[in-house]
Amino acid sequence: MDTTVAVTRCETYEPPAVAEAIERQFALLGGVERFVKRGDRVLIKPNFIAPRSRRYATQTHPTVVLEVARLLKDFGARPFVGDSPAWSNVFTCVKKLKLDKDLAKLDVPVKELDKPKSCTLSERNPKVKISSVVLEADAIVNLPKLKTHQQLVATFAVKNMFGCVPGKRKALWHLTRGKRTDDFCRLLIEIYKHLSPVLTIIDAVAAMDRGGPIHGRTRDLGWLIAGQDPIACETVCSELVNINPQDLPIVSQAKAMTFGCHDRNKIRTLGEDYSQNITTDFQLPTLVPVGFSLLHVCKSVCKQILLLARIRERS
């Protein structure tokens, strides 16, 4: 079966422009009612990897988060924003983006994706602890950022759901599954399959190249990309920045697992024609190993403990 990806032009983060682009995406894909029901508790899962301001393309832009929340709320759903950042916590990330007051005015809660619960993903993977806050949601809207990634070349749709694994358990998976990139990507894909977001909307109004996912360069691209099939979305995002999607380890592993749509001829794009707006100078990162050493994990855990202790002292 063919799959559909909506591509809408959005050259600014001004709220009216973002709201219009997001509304158009939902309309192109069949309307909000195709994805959620009135009364549903909907997790909006942005990419809040570390507390950096909206000037950088490190995190999903606050206007995208806010306008998705507003649309869902106006429809009659009960959205909340949640993540488990690699560094600090979700509340600090939201505050750094100056998003906390706007969400409070909209009466949209912010939740740390904690309270881990063991989930069996497949026979090939052991049980993975996933936040029960995620598991209790009726639906998930995945809001990743289009970014390069020093371990995985670039990440567009699938990897954002790894943030549903609480805290430094993510670093432990880098330790135990990072020796082979294929094994790590299989884990990411199976987490995505298990959680099954109803929709992915990728923030590429401003993207990140070079040394992503935290300290890369901010690039103005001017797009929002949405779809139900994350591999189709990854394929279209690859086109937008002139990358061969098969050079992305996640897409390559998804093909080996027969997950998602890899055939470009079966991916139908709706919205704007982007063929004349391909970014040809998108710079990829210098790659480093996916796997973490035990020493790296220990240092990471200690650093996170210190960060959280400082936050508690200030509050």
KELUMNU-983109 format. One line per 10 residues: number of its first residue (from 1); for each residue x, y, z of N, C-alpha, C. Coordinates in pm, whole numbers, plus 50000, padded with zeros to 5 digits. Layout:
// residues N
NUM	X Y Z X Y Z X Y Z  ...
This chain:
// residues 315
1	50083 49881 50000 50000 50000 50000 50087 50125 50000  50042 50229 49929 50112 50356 49931 50095 50422 50067  50191 50506 50102 50182 50583 50225 50195 50731 50191  50141 50816 50277 50134 50959 50247 50217 51038 50347  50291 51136 50297 50367 51229 50379 50327 51370 50339  50292 51452 50437 50254 51591 50411 50376 51681 50432  50404 51765 50334 50517 51857 50341 50462 51998 50324  50477 52080 50427 50422 52215 50422 50533 52317 50444  50526 52425 50368 50623 52533 50380 50593 52614 50504  50696 52643 50582 50680 52726 50702 50815 52790 50729
11	50832 52914 50685 50963 52978 50687 50990 53059 50813  50896 53061 50906 50913 53137 51029 50845 53065 51144  50892 53091 51265 50828 53034 51384 50723 53128 51443  50682 53229 51369 50573 53314 51416 50448 53227 51434  50378 53239 51548 50265 53149 51578 50161 53136 51467  50116 53245 51402 50015 53227 51296 50064 53138 51181  50191 53154 51143 50246 53074 51033 50255 52927 51072  50302 52899 51194 50313 52760 51240 50175 52697 51255  50082 52772 51313 49945 52720 51331 49883 52684 51196  49899 52772 51098 49843 52746 50965 49905 52623 50901
21	50039 52609 50912 50108 52496 50852 50066 52364 50917  50052 52363 51049 50013 52241 51119 49868 52204 51088  49780 52303 51087 49641 52276 51050 49631 52218 50910  49714 52270 50819 49712 52219 50682 49763 52076 50677  49864 52044 50755 49914 51907 50757 49807 51809 50802  49740 51842 50911 49632 51754 50957 49524 51740 50851  49488 51851 50784 49385 51846 50680 49429 51758 50564  49555 51771 50522 49606 51689 50411 49604 51540 50444  49623 51510 50571 49632 51369 50613 49499 51311 50660  49392 51388 50651 49261 51331 50682 49190 51391 50801
31	49248 51494 50863 49182 51559 50975 49227 51505 51110  49212 51587 51213 49255 51549 51348 49182 51423 51394  49055 51410 51356 48974 51297 51402 49026 51163 51351  49113 51165 51250 49170 51040 51201 49273 50984 51299  49327 51071 51385 49438 51031 51471 49402 51020 51619  49312 51104 51665 49274 51102 51807 49124 51119 51819  49074 51084 51936 48932 51103 51967 48919 51211 52073  48803 51274 52076 48776 51372 52181 48785 51304 52317  48853 51370 52410 48870 51312 52543 48997 51231 52559  49065 51199 52448 49190 51122 52457 49298 51200 52532
41	49373 51127 52615 49494 51183 52676 49607 51162 52576  49655 51271 52518 49753 51265 52410 49888 51316 52457  49987 51229 52452 50124 51270 52482 50183 51340 52360  50224 51464 52377 50304 51534 52276 50449 51511 52315  50522 51439 52230 50661 51399 52262 50760 51477 52174  50806 51593 52226 50907 51668 52151 51046 51609 52172  51144 51669 52108 51283 51634 52133 51341 51739 52227  51342 51706 52357 51400 51793 52460 51525 51724 52515  51630 51720 52434 51749 51645 52470 51832 51713 52579  51836 51847 52576 51917 51922 52673 51865 52066 52677
51	51877 52133 52791 51821 52268 52804 51902 52374 52730  51868 52397 52603 51926 52504 52524 51813 52592 52472  51840 52717 52451 51736 52812 52414 51686 52788 52272  51576 52854 52240 51514 52840 52108 51601 52897 51996  51708 52969 52029 51799 53021 51926 51874 52909 51856  51885 52794 51922 51956 52680 51865 51854 52577 51817  51898 52492 51724 51809 52388 51672 51825 52257 51749  51859 52268 51876 51881 52149 51960 51750 52082 51997  51649 52162 52030 51521 52109 52076 51410 52144 51976  51303 52068 51981 51184 52103 51902 51142 52243 51942
61	51116 52328 51844 51087 52467 51874 50958 52480 51956  50956 52569 52054 50839 52581 52142 50710 52616 52068  50718 52693 51961 50596 52730 51889 50531 52608 51824  50612 52516 51775 50557 52392 51717 50486 52311 51824  50550 52298 51940 50488 52225 52052 50357 52291 52092  50361 52422 52107 50245 52496 52155 50128 52490 52056  50155 52504 51928 50046 52505 51830 49986 52366 51809  50066 52261 51823 50010 52126 51820 49920 52105 51942  49967 52150 52058 49887 52138 52181 49756 52215 52167  49764 52335 52111 49644 52418 52096 49542 52351 52002
71	49592 52296 51892 49503 52230 51796 49434 52110 51860  49511 52029 51933 49453 51911 51998 49352 51952 52105  49385 52056 52178 49294 52102 52283 49165 52157 52222  49176 52235 52116 49058 52289 52050 48969 52178 51994  49031 52067 51953 48956 51954 51902 48877 51883 52012  48926 51892 52135 48860 51826 52247 48940 51715 52311  49067 51700 52266 49156 51603 52330 49217 51665 52456  49291 51585 52531 49356 51632 52654 49508 51612 52641  49574 51707 52571 49717 51690 52548 49801 51721 52672  49916 51656 52680 50019 51694 52776 50154 51675 52708
81	50253 51750 52754 50387 51748 52696 50478 51667 52788  50553 51575 52731 50641 51493 52814 50767 51451 52744  50874 51435 52821 51000 51382 52770 51086 51341 52889  51194 51268 52858 51296 51234 52957 51430 51270 52896  51471 51396 52910 51592 51443 52842 51718 51369 52884  51813 51363 52793 51943 51303 52827 52012 51384 52936  51990 51518 52934 52052 51606 53031 51947 51690 53100  51960 51704 53232 51867 51781 53314 51731 51711 53320  51620 51788 53317 51487 51728 53318 51395 51807 53226  51275 51756 53207 51184 51817 53110 51143 51958 53151
91	51131 51982 53282 51086 52113 53329 51192 52221 53301  51319 52186 53318 51426 52280 53287 51433 52308 53138  51415 52204 53056 51416 52222 52910 51302 52313 52866  51183 52290 52921 51066 52373 52887 51089 52518 52929  51145 52536 53047 51170 52671 53097 51275 52742 53012  51379 52670 52970 51484 52729 52887 51428 52777 52753  51327 52708 52704 51261 52746 52579 51158 52857 52598  51136 52896 52724 51032 52995 52759 50895 52949 52711  50872 52820 52733 50746 52757 52693 50654 52732 52811  50709 52736 52933 50634 52695 53051 50510 52779 53075
101	50520 52911 53063 50406 52998 53091 50297 52984 52985  50338 52969 52859 50239 52953 52751 50161 52823 52766  50230 52715 52804 50160 52588 52825 50067 52598 52946  50111 52668 53049 50027 52685 53168 49900 52763 53134  49913 52868 53052 49796 52944 53010 49697 52859 52931  49752 52765 52856 49668 52676 52776 49616 52558 52858  49662 52549 52983 49626 52439 53073 49669 52304 53017  49792 52302 52964 49851 52178 52913 49964 52138 53008  49953 52026 53078 50055 51986 53175 50186 51946 53109  50294 51957 53185 50426 51906 53144 50461 51794 53241
111	50505 51681 53186 50534 51565 53270 50669 51504 53235  50743 51471 53338 50866 51394 53320 50827 51251 53286  50893 51194 53185 50863 51057 53146 50946 50963 53235  50893 50941 53355 50961 50858 53454 50875 50735 53485  50885 50682 53605 50808 50565 53648 50821 50449 53549  50942 50393 53537 50966 50290 53436 50888 50162 53459  50846 50103 53348 50774 49975 53350 50837 49885 53245  50862 49758 53282 50925 49664 53189 50829 49626 53077  50878 49633 52954 50798 49598 52837 50876 49500 52751  50809 49396 52704 50871 49301 52612 50845 49348 52471
121	50952 49379 52397 50937 49432 52262 50935 49321 52158  51023 49224 52174 51030 49113 52079 51115 49003 52139  51122 48891 52070 51202 48780 52119 51351 48812 52116  51392 48899 52023 51535 48930 52007 51585 49033 52107  51494 49106 52169 51534 49207 52266 51487 49169 52405  51568 49191 52506 51521 49171 52642 51418 49276 52678  51364 49268 52797 51265 49368 52837 51330 49506 52845  51255 49605 52800 51300 49743 52802 51210 49821 52895  51269 49901 52983 51189 49982 53075 51148 50112 53005  51017 50128 52993 50958 50245 52928 50872 50317 53031
131	50867 50449 53020 50790 50527 53116 50643 50487 53116  50590 50461 53234 50448 50429 53245 50360 50550 53212  50417 50671 53222 50344 50791 53181 50310 50783 53032  50402 50731 52954 50380 50711 52811 50278 50602 52787  50295 50491 52856 50210 50375 52833 50065 50401 52870  50042 50496 52960 49905 50527 53002 49835 50627 52911  49908 50686 52816 49846 50780 52722 49760 50704 52621  49654 50770 52573 49568 50709 52471 49629 50718 52333  49711 50819 52311 49774 50839 52181 49901 50921 52200  49993 50908 52104 50119 50983 52107 50135 51057 51976
141	50167 51186 51984 50208 51263 51868 50357 51291 51882  50434 51240 51790 50580 51245 51793 50626 51375 51725  50701 51458 51797 50746 51588 51744 50899 51598 51745  50967 51524 51658 51114 51532 51655 51164 51655 51581  51295 51674 51588 51366 51782 51519 51451 51720 51408  51457 51784 51292 51545 51736 51186 51688 51776 51221  51772 51673 51249 51908 51701 51297 52005 51595 51246  52129 51637 51234 52237 51539 51218 52262 51472 51353  52331 51359 51347 52360 51285 51470 52497 51220 51454  52588 51249 51547 52726 51205 51535 52743 51053 51542
151	52640 50984 51588 52648 50839 51594 52566 50770 51485  52462 50838 51435 52368 50775 51342 52349 50857 51214  52443 50944 51181 52443 51029 51061 52339 51141 51073  52211 51103 51079 52103 51199 51097 51982 51126 51152  51900 51197 51229 51779 51136 51287 51662 51228 51259  51555 51170 51204 51442 51251 51160 51310 51213 51228  51285 51087 51254 51154 51047 51304 51163 50942 51415  51232 50832 51388 51227 50714 51475 51292 50738 51611  51412 50796 51613 51491 50796 51736 51428 50879 51848  51344 50976 51814 51285 51060 51918 51209 50981 52023
161	51154 50864 51986 51078 50785 52082 51168 50714 52183  51300 50715 52159 51394 50661 52257 51388 50743 52385  51341 50867 52376 51325 50952 52494 51217 50904 52589  51142 50802 52549 51041 50743 52639 51103 50641 52734  51231 50612 52714 51308 50530 52809 51361 50626 52915  51322 50607 53041 51354 50708 53143 51502 50721 53174  51542 50846 53195 51672 50879 53251 51791 50818 53182  51889 50780 53261 52015 50729 53209 52008 50582 53166  51888 50525 53168 51874 50392 53109 51908 50396 52960  51888 50513 52899 51926 50526 52757 52076 50505 52739
171	52156 50563 52829 52301 50546 52821 52341 50399 52839  52269 50329 52925 52298 50187 52946 52271 50105 52820  52169 50144 52742 52143 50074 52617 52253 50101 52515  52312 50221 52520 52427 50248 52435 52543 50154 52472  52554 50125 52601 52659 50035 52649 52633 49892 52605  52509 49844 52623 52480 49703 52600 52446 49669 52455  52394 49767 52379 52355 49740 52240 52433 49821 52138  52531 49900 52185 52599 49991 52095 52720 49934 52023  52756 49809 52050 52872 49752 51983 52847 49736 51834  52724 49704 51799 52685 49694 51657 52574 49794 51632
181	52597 49882 51536 52498 49986 51505 52364 49926 51466  52366 49814 51392 52241 49750 51351 52159 49707 51472  52227 49653 51575 52155 49609 51696 52092 49727 51767  52164 49838 51774 52110 49956 51841 51991 50012 51763  52004 50017 51631 51894 50068 51549 51772 49977 51556  51796 49847 51565 51683 49754 51581 51608 49785 51711  51682 49813 51818 51620 49850 51945 51535 49976 51929  51591 50078 51863 51517 50203 51843 51388 50179 51766  51396 50098 51663 51278 50071 51580 51174 49993 51658  51218 49897 51738 51121 49818 51814 51054 49899 51924
191	51127 49994 51982 51063 50086 52078 50957 50169 52006  50990 50219 51887 50893 50297 51810 50770 50212 51778  50793 50090 51731 50681 50001 51697 50592 49974 51818  50656 49952 51932 50580 49920 52054 50492 50038 52096  50544 50158 52084 50469 50277 52129 50375 50329 52021  50409 50307 51896 50322 50334 51781 50255 50471 51785  50332 50579 51771 50270 50712 51765 50167 50721 51653  50060 50793 51678 49956 50805 51574 50001 50896 51462  50097 50985 51490 50144 51079 51390 50282 51131 51430  50367 51151 51329 50496 51217 51350 50496 51348 51272
201	50531 51457 51340 50546 51587 51276 50688 51634 51302  50767 51650 51197 50909 51681 51210 50931 51830 51191  50993 51891 51291 51024 52033 51288 51153 52055 51208  51135 52104 51085 51250 52139 51002 51239 52283 50953  51169 52364 51031 51168 52508 51002 51311 52559 51017  51370 52527 51130 51515 52541 51148 51567 52403 51187  51671 52358 51119 51727 52225 51142 51870 52239 51192  51934 52124 51216 52072 52125 51264 52158 52036 51176  52273 52090 51131 52369 52005 51061 52502 52008 51136  52605 51954 51072 52737 51938 51134 52728 51852 51260
211	52768 51904 51376 52788 51819 51495 52666 51798 51580  52554 51752 51521 52436 51722 51601 52457 51598 51685  52371 51574 51784 52237 51631 51800 52225 51749 51897  52335 51798 51956 52321 51906 52054 52394 52033 52009  52517 52019 51960 52601 52136 51937 52629 52163 51790  52538 52121 51703 52558 52146 51561 52521 52288 51521  52518 52311 51390 52488 52443 51335 52338 52453 51303  52279 52566 51337 52138 52590 51304 52126 52633 51159  52037 52564 51086 52013 52594 50944 51865 52623 50923  51834 52731 50854 51696 52761 50820 51656 52681 50696
221	51561 52588 50715 51513 52507 50603 51371 52547 50561  51284 52572 50659 51151 52621 50627 51048 52516 50594  51053 52399 50662 50958 52292 50633 50904 52229 50760  50782 52179 50752 50726 52084 50848 50688 51960 50767  50722 51844 50820 50698 51717 50750 50617 51626 50842  50510 51567 50793 50424 51486 50879 50378 51359 50809  50362 51253 50887 50310 51129 50833 50296 51025 50942  50228 50917 50908 50212 50806 51002 50326 50706 50992  50385 50693 50875 50493 50598 50853 50626 50670 50876  50699 50636 50983 50822 50712 51014 50932 50693 50912
231	50936 50576 50847 51041 50552 50747 51013 50631 50620  50887 50643 50584 50851 50731 50472 50889 50875 50505  50865 50917 50629 50904 51052 50671 51055 51069 50666  51130 50969 50713 51276 50976 50708 51324 50987 50563  51257 50916 50474 51295 50918 50333 51274 51056 50272  51160 51117 50300 51131 51250 50247 51226 51354 50308  51252 51344 50439 51347 51435 50503 51486 51423 50440  51525 51300 50407 51654 51279 50342 51660 51352 50209  51550 51346 50134 51546 51418 50007 51562 51568 50026  51497 51620 50129 51500 51765 50153 51642 51816 50178
241	51728 51731 50235 51865 51775 50265 51969 51699 50182  51920 51635 50073 52009 51576 49974 52096 51462 50030  52032 51376 50110 52098 51257 50165 52034 51134 50103  52114 51032 50075 52060 50903 50036 52003 50837 50162  51872 50810 50168 51815 50754 50292 51879 50623 50334  51930 50546 50238 51993 50419 50273 52128 50438 50342  52178 50562 50344 52300 50592 50420 52270 50615 50568  52142 50620 50604 52103 50636 50743 52088 50498 50806  52161 50468 50912 52154 50334 50973 52012 50293 51014  51932 50389 51063 51796 50354 51105 51713 50309 50985
251	51722 50381 50874 51645 50344 50755 51694 50211 50698  51824 50193 50695 51880 50067 50644 51836 49948 50727  51836 49963 50861 51793 49854 50948 51643 49832 50937  51565 49939 50920 51420 49925 50902 51389 49842 50778  51466 49862 50673 51447 49783 50551 51476 49636 50578  51583 49608 50653 51616 49469 50688 51506 49404 50771  51437 49487 50850 51329 49437 50936 51193 49441 50866  51191 49487 50740 51067 49509 50664 50968 49595 50743  51021 49700 50804 50939 49795 50878 50931 49925 50800  50811 49973 50775 50792 50100 50708 50807 50090 50558
261	50783 50201 50492 50788 50208 50346 50922 50265 50300  50997 50185 50223 51128 50227 50175 51127 50261 50026  51021 50222 49958 51011 50242 49814 50959 50383 49786  51046 50469 49734 51006 50608 49710 50888 50617 49615  50873 50521 49526 50762 50523 49431 50627 50498 49500  50633 50446 49622 50509 50418 49696 50482 50523 49804  50564 50626 49808 50543 50735 49905 50482 50854 49831  50361 50888 49867 50292 51000 49804 50309 51124 49891  50359 51230 49835 50375 51354 49910 50264 51451 49873  50207 51513 49977 50103 51613 49960 50152 51746 50016
271	50095 51854 49967 50136 51987 50015 50221 52056 49911  50331 52118 49955 50415 52195 49864 50512 52106 49785  50538 52146 49664 50642 52083 49583 50777 52137 49630  50861 52048 49680 50990 52092 49734 51106 52061 49640  51077 52014 49520 51183 51970 49429 51281 52081 49394  51236 52207 49397 51324 52319 49365 51383 52383 49490  51358 52322 49605 51407 52380 49732 51487 52279 49814  51562 52194 49745 51647 52097 49813 51770 52168 49869  51803 52139 49994 51924 52194 50056 52042 52107 50017  52131 52160 49934 52241 52079 49880 52371 52092 49958
281	52374 52182 50056 52498 52202 50133 52481 52162 50280  52388 52070 50306 52366 52020 50442 52486 51936 50481  52557 51975 50587 52683 51911 50622 52664 51803 50728  52708 51683 50696 52696 51571 50788 52808 51572 50891  52788 51505 51004 52888 51508 51111 53001 51408 51090  53109 51430 51162 53212 51327 51175 53159 51222 51273  53155 51097 51229 53089 50994 51310 53179 50943 51422  53113 50910 51534 53177 50846 51648 53100 50718 51679  53159 50624 51753 53090 50498 51780 52957 50517 51854  52862 50430 51824 52733 50429 51894 52750 50383 52038
291	52838 50288 52057 52855 50228 52190 52925 50320 52288  52879 50314 52413 52943 50386 52523 53026 50287 52604  53138 50333 52656 53214 50251 52749 53150 50261 52888  53186 50168 52976 53134 50173 53113 53176 50302 53182  53300 50347 53155 53349 50472 53213 53264 50590 53164  53232 50591 53035 53149 50698 52978 53013 50702 53047  52952 50584 53066 52820 50578 53130 52829 50630 53274  52933 50589 53346 52948 50632 53485 52964 50784 53494  53047 50841 53406 53065 50986 53403 52934 51057 53370  52860 51001 53275 52733 51060 53233 52633 51060 53347
301	52625 50948 53419 52532 50937 53532 52570 51037 53641  52699 51047 53672 52743 51141 53776 52713 51286 53737  52736 51319 53611 52708 51454 53564 52559 51487 53576  52476 51389 53540 52331 51410 53549 52286 51427 53694  52344 51350 53784 52310 51362 53926 52344 51503 53976  52460 51555 53936 52500 51691 53976 52406 51796 53918  52369 51779 53791 52277 51874 53728 52143 51878 53801  52089 51761 53832 51959 51755 53900 51968 51809 54042  52083 51787 54108 52102 51839 54244 52102 51992 54242  52166 52052 54142 52168 52197 54130 52028 52253 54105
311	51951 52181 54024 51813 52225 53997 51731 52224 54125  51747 52118 54204 51673 52109 54331 51712 52222 54426  51841 52258 54428 51887 52365 54514 51825 52499 54477  51806 52522 54347 51751 52649 54300 51601 52659 54321  51534 52545 54326 51387 52547 54335 51340 52562 54480
